[in-house]
Amino acid sequence: MKEKAIIFGLTVLVVLLAGGIYYTFNHYSFNYEWKTNLEDYRTYRLIGNSTLNGYVKANGEISVYILTKEDFKRLKEGESFSYYRAWEHVKDVEFKNVRIPDGDYLLVIKNDKKGMQWISVKLVNKK
């Protein structure tokens, strides 16, 4: 009888742990931070139908876009592109409950001044 109670307890613990991990991966992304040199572009994949919070800071001018992968390719190739949101020629951007539409979107940080030394980014993308 005691062995069955221990097995039942362990089973419940495993189920709760698995449920917690599933919930975490399906409802929250983890913080993503970097402080580094910036070549031409940095990208961060966003969760569709979510809310974005955080910031991007740089020691030079950057442009920050929320756009699709197809539009990012157009941006890199110098073609006309569309974007959901944009902050152009800024040194920092703060995201406060920015709604991300359903779909496959990227946050793209473009180095506007090639002499820039660093960027610092912290993002929390919650579903």
Secondary structure by P-SEA (a helix, b strand, c coil): caaaaaaaaaaaaaaaaaaaaaaaaaccccbbbbbcccccbbbbbbbccbbbbbccccccbbbbbbccaaaaaaaaacccccccccccccccccccccccccccccbbbbbccccccbbbbbbbbcc
